[in-house]
Amino acid sequence: MTATLAHPALRDPHAGRRLAGWLAALAVAWPVLALSEFKPWALFGSGNLAVIGGFLAGFFPPDSSPAFLALLAKATLETLAMATAGTAMALLIGAPLGFVTTRALSISRIGPGPGRVQAGVVRQAARWLLMVLRAIPEIVWALLFVRALGLGPAAGVLALAITYGGMLGKVYAEILESTDTRPARALLESGSGRLAALCYGLLPHTAQELASYTVYRWECAVRASVVMGFVGAGGLGQLMDQSMKMLNGGEASSILLVFLALVLLADMLSNALRKLLA
């Protein structure tokens, strides 16, 4: 006669801890939402729904007049030029600073020797500089440069270069340090220079991720260029600002469609680069 074994009821041992975590998150989120006056139900009021419906109805059909399409093409080229030039300048700023702040490429960390303190000071100073560069949003830099240089995309290029230079440098250093650093360390210990250790020890494992992040930052620069256009930096943002002030929904929807196409282009470019570097 076989005895029937009673299986104990299945129970999650971390259920209480998980519930406590959700309650703590809710306790923190509720006053934050109250302070931000977050009231999404206000959108569904009868009067608000009518206003929103009328506003969205003005977006159709998109404006396709030849005169506006000519302005749209010019603004699109300005936005692409601003984003590309700003990202290129940010790369020139961020890549050297990221190279300097990468601890895996520090020769002074191999062992005691002259220059160890100086190298640490230089690396820390570069980190502080990267922090300062990325701490101020690009829209604030754009406001300052518009005052100094006047209206136009030049202010947006400089604003992107400064802020995105700090972002690229920080993330480049983190990507280089997150990979297997033993090949680079072996090269440094055998007498190789830091540049050779970077090219042959770290880049073969991180080239895809570095390229993908750079293209992603270019995509972000396209979006930021549109936002900076609202403060006079030119491009699609300035054209969108004019269309919204004139309550021309057809023009605004055409601009949004072009903006969507630019984001899709950036995504296709990122995928192509990853396949090329695979």
C-alpha positions as CSV (number, residue, x, y, z in Angstrom):
1,M,0.0,0.0,0.0
2,T,1.5,3.2,-1.1
3,A,1.3,6.3,1.1
4,T,0.1,9.5,-0.5
5,L,2.4,12.3,0.2
6,A,0.7,15.7,0.7
7,H,2.6,18.4,-1.1
8,P,2.7,21.7,0.8
9,A,1.0,24.6,-0.9
10,L,3.3,26.5,-3.2
11,R,4.2,29.9,-1.7
12,D,6.5,32.7,-2.8
13,P,9.0,33.2,0.0
14,H,9.6,36.8,-1.1
15,A,6.0,37.8,-1.4
16,G,6.0,39.8,1.8
17,R,9.2,41.6,0.9
18,R,7.8,42.3,-2.6
19,L,4.5,43.7,-1.2
20,A,6.4,45.9,1.2
21,G,8.5,47.2,-1.6
22,W,5.4,48.1,-3.7
23,L,3.8,49.8,-0.7
24,A,7.0,51.8,0.0
25,A,7.1,52.9,-3.7
26,L,3.5,53.9,-3.6
27,A,4.1,55.9,-0.4
28,V,6.9,57.8,-2.2
29,A,5.1,58.2,-5.5
30,W,1.8,59.5,-4.1
31,P,3.1,62.8,-2.6
32,V,5.3,63.3,-5.7
33,L,2.3,63.0,-8.0
34,A,0.3,65.3,-5.7
35,L,3.1,67.9,-5.8
36,S,3.3,67.7,-9.6
37,E,-0.5,68.2,-9.8
38,F,-0.8,65.0,-12.0
39,K,-4.5,64.7,-12.8
40,P,-4.9,62.7,-16.0
41,W,-8.7,62.3,-15.4
42,A,-9.0,66.0,-16.2
43,L,-8.4,65.1,-19.9
44,F,-11.7,63.2,-20.0
45,G,-13.9,66.1,-19.0
46,S,-16.7,66.9,-21.5
47,G,-15.3,70.3,-22.3
48,N,-11.7,69.2,-22.5
49,L,-12.5,66.3,-24.9
50,A,-14.2,68.7,-27.3
51,V,-11.2,71.0,-27.3
52,I,-8.8,68.2,-27.8
53,G,-10.9,66.7,-30.6
54,G,-11.1,70.1,-32.4
55,F,-7.3,70.6,-32.0
56,L,-6.5,67.1,-33.4
57,A,-9.0,67.5,-36.3
58,G,-6.9,70.5,-37.4
59,F,-3.9,68.2,-38.1
60,F,-5.7,66.5,-41.0
61,P,-4.9,66.6,-43.8
62,P,-1.1,67.4,-43.6
63,D,-0.1,70.4,-45.6
64,S,1.5,69.5,-48.9
65,S,1.6,72.8,-50.7
66,P,4.8,73.4,-52.7
67,A,5.7,76.6,-50.8
68,F,5.4,74.9,-47.4
69,L,7.3,71.8,-48.6
70,A,10.2,74.0,-49.7
71,L,10.3,75.5,-46.2
72,L,10.0,72.1,-44.7
73,A,12.9,70.7,-46.8
74,K,15.1,73.6,-45.8
75,A,14.3,73.3,-42.1
76,T,14.9,69.5,-42.3
77,L,18.3,70.0,-43.8
78,E,19.1,72.6,-41.0
79,T,18.0,70.1,-38.3
80,L,20.1,67.3,-39.8
81,A,23.1,69.6,-40.2
82,M,22.8,70.9,-36.7
83,A,22.5,67.4,-35.2
84,T,25.3,66.0,-37.3
85,A,27.7,68.9,-36.7
86,G,26.9,69.0,-33.0
87,T,27.4,65.2,-32.6
88,A,30.7,65.4,-34.5
89,M,32.0,68.2,-32.3
90,A,30.7,66.3,-29.2
91,L,32.7,63.3,-30.4
92,L,35.8,65.4,-30.7
93,I,35.3,66.5,-27.0
94,G,34.0,63.3,-25.5
95,A,36.3,60.7,-27.1
96,P,39.6,62.1,-25.7
97,L,38.1,62.8,-22.3
98,G,36.6,59.3,-22.2
99,F,40.0,57.9,-23.2
100,V,41.7,59.9,-20.3
101,T,39.1,58.8,-17.7
102,T,39.2,55.1,-18.6
103,R,40.9,53.4,-15.6
104,A,41.7,50.3,-17.6
105,L,44.1,52.3,-19.7
106,S,45.9,53.8,-16.8
107,I,49.6,52.8,-16.9
108,S,50.1,54.1,-13.3
109,R,47.7,51.4,-12.0
110,I,50.1,48.6,-13.1
111,G,52.4,49.2,-10.2
112,P,54.2,51.9,-8.2
113,G,56.1,54.4,-10.2
114,P,56.6,58.0,-11.0
115,G,53.6,60.0,-12.2
116,R,51.0,58.0,-10.3
117,V,49.7,60.9,-8.3
118,Q,49.7,63.2,-11.4
119,A,47.8,60.6,-13.4
120,G,45.1,60.3,-10.8
121,V,44.7,64.1,-10.6
122,V,44.4,64.4,-14.4
123,R,41.9,61.6,-14.5
124,Q,39.8,63.1,-11.7
125,A,39.9,66.5,-13.3
126,A,38.7,65.0,-16.6
127,R,35.8,63.4,-14.8
128,W,34.8,66.7,-13.2
129,L,34.9,68.4,-16.6
130,L,32.7,65.7,-18.1
131,M,30.3,66.2,-15.2
132,V,30.2,70.0,-15.7
133,L,29.6,69.6,-19.5
134,R,26.6,67.3,-19.2
135,A,25.1,69.0,-16.1
136,I,23.7,71.9,-18.0
137,P,20.9,71.0,-20.4
138,E,21.5,71.8,-24.1
139,I,18.4,74.0,-24.1
140,V,20.1,76.3,-21.6
141,W,23.3,76.5,-23.7
142,A,21.1,77.2,-26.7
143,L,19.5,80.2,-25.0
144,L,22.9,81.6,-24.0
145,F,24.4,81.1,-27.5
146,V,21.3,82.6,-29.2
147,R,21.9,85.7,-27.2
148,A,25.6,85.7,-28.1
149,L,25.5,84.6,-31.8
150,G,21.9,85.5,-32.8
151,L,19.2,83.4,-34.3
152,G,20.2,80.4,-36.3
153,P,21.6,76.8,-36.1
154,A,25.1,77.8,-35.0
155,A,23.8,78.2,-31.4
156,G,22.3,74.8,-31.5
157,V,25.5,73.2,-32.8
158,L,27.6,74.6,-29.9
159,A,24.9,73.7,-27.4
160,L,24.8,70.1,-28.6
161,A,28.6,69.9,-28.7
162,I,29.1,70.9,-25.1
163,T,26.3,68.8,-23.5
164,Y,26.6,65.7,-25.6
165,G,30.4,65.9,-25.4
166,G,30.1,65.3,-21.6
167,M,27.6,62.5,-22.1
168,L,29.7,60.7,-24.8
169,G,32.8,60.9,-22.7
170,K,31.2,59.4,-19.6
171,V,29.4,56.6,-21.4
172,Y,32.5,55.8,-23.6
173,A,34.6,55.4,-20.4
174,E,31.9,53.1,-18.8
175,I,31.6,51.0,-22.0
176,L,35.4,50.5,-22.2
177,E,35.6,49.6,-18.5
178,S,32.7,47.2,-18.6
179,T,34.3,44.9,-21.1
180,D,37.1,42.4,-20.5
181,T,40.1,44.6,-19.7
182,R,42.7,41.8,-19.4
183,P,44.0,42.1,-23.0
184,A,44.6,45.9,-22.5
185,R,46.3,45.3,-19.2
186,A,48.5,42.6,-20.8
187,L,49.5,45.0,-23.5
188,L,50.3,47.8,-21.0
189,E,52.3,45.4,-18.8
190,S,54.4,44.3,-21.8
191,G,55.3,47.9,-22.6
192,S,52.7,48.9,-25.1
193,G,51.3,52.4,-25.2
194,R,47.8,53.4,-24.1
195,L,46.6,54.1,-27.6
196,A,47.7,50.6,-28.8
197,A,46.1,49.1,-25.7
198,L,42.9,50.9,-26.6
199,C,42.9,49.9,-30.3
200,Y,43.9,46.2,-29.8
201,G,42.8,45.5,-26.3
202,L,39.4,47.2,-25.8
203,L,38.0,48.4,-29.1
204,P,37.6,44.9,-30.7
205,H,35.1,44.0,-28.0
206,T,33.3,47.3,-27.7
207,A,33.2,48.8,-31.2
208,Q,29.6,47.7,-31.8
209,E,28.3,49.2,-28.5
210,L,30.3,52.4,-29.0
211,A,29.0,52.8,-32.5
212,S,25.4,52.0,-31.5
213,Y,25.5,54.5,-28.6
214,T,27.0,57.2,-30.9
215,V,24.2,56.8,-33.4
216,Y,21.7,56.8,-30.6
217,R,23.2,60.1,-29.4
218,W,22.8,61.5,-33.0
219,E,19.2,60.5,-32.9
220,C,18.8,62.3,-29.6
221,A,20.6,65.3,-31.1
222,V,18.0,65.3,-33.9
223,R,15.2,65.5,-31.3
224,A,17.1,68.1,-29.2
225,S,17.6,70.2,-32.4
226,V,13.8,70.3,-32.8
227,V,13.4,71.4,-29.2
228,M,16.1,74.1,-29.5
229,G,14.4,75.5,-32.5
230,F,11.7,76.8,-30.2
231,V,14.3,79.2,-28.7
232,G,15.5,80.5,-32.0
233,A,18.1,77.8,-33.0
234,G,16.5,77.2,-36.4
235,G,15.5,74.0,-38.0
236,L,12.2,72.1,-37.7
237,G,11.6,73.4,-34.2
238,Q,11.5,77.0,-35.3
239,L,9.2,76.1,-38.1
240,M,7.0,74.1,-35.7
241,D,6.8,77.1,-33.4
242,Q,5.7,79.3,-36.2
243,S,3.0,76.8,-37.3
244,M,1.6,76.3,-33.8
245,K,1.5,80.1,-33.2
246,M,-0.5,80.4,-36.4
247,L,-2.7,77.5,-35.3
248,N,-1.9,75.7,-38.5
249,G,-2.4,72.0,-37.7
250,G,-1.8,70.8,-41.2
251,E,1.7,72.3,-41.2
252,A,2.4,70.9,-37.8
253,S,1.4,67.4,-38.8
254,S,3.6,67.5,-41.9
255,I,6.5,68.5,-39.6
256,L,5.8,65.6,-37.2
257,L,5.7,63.1,-40.1
258,V,9.2,64.3,-41.3
259,F,10.4,64.1,-37.7
260,L,9.2,60.5,-37.5
261,A,11.0,59.7,-40.7
262,L,14.2,61.1,-39.3
263,V,13.9,58.9,-36.2
264,L,13.3,55.8,-38.4
265,L,16.4,56.8,-40.5
266,A,18.5,56.9,-37.4
267,D,17.3,53.5,-36.3
268,M,18.1,52.0,-39.7
269,L,21.5,53.6,-39.6
270,S,22.2,52.1,-36.2
271,N,21.2,48.6,-37.3
272,A,23.4,48.9,-40.5
273,L,26.4,50.0,-38.4
274,R,26.0,47.1,-36.0
275,K,25.8,44.6,-38.8
276,L,28.8,46.2,-40.5
277,L,30.9,45.9,-37.3
278,A,29.7,42.4,-36.4
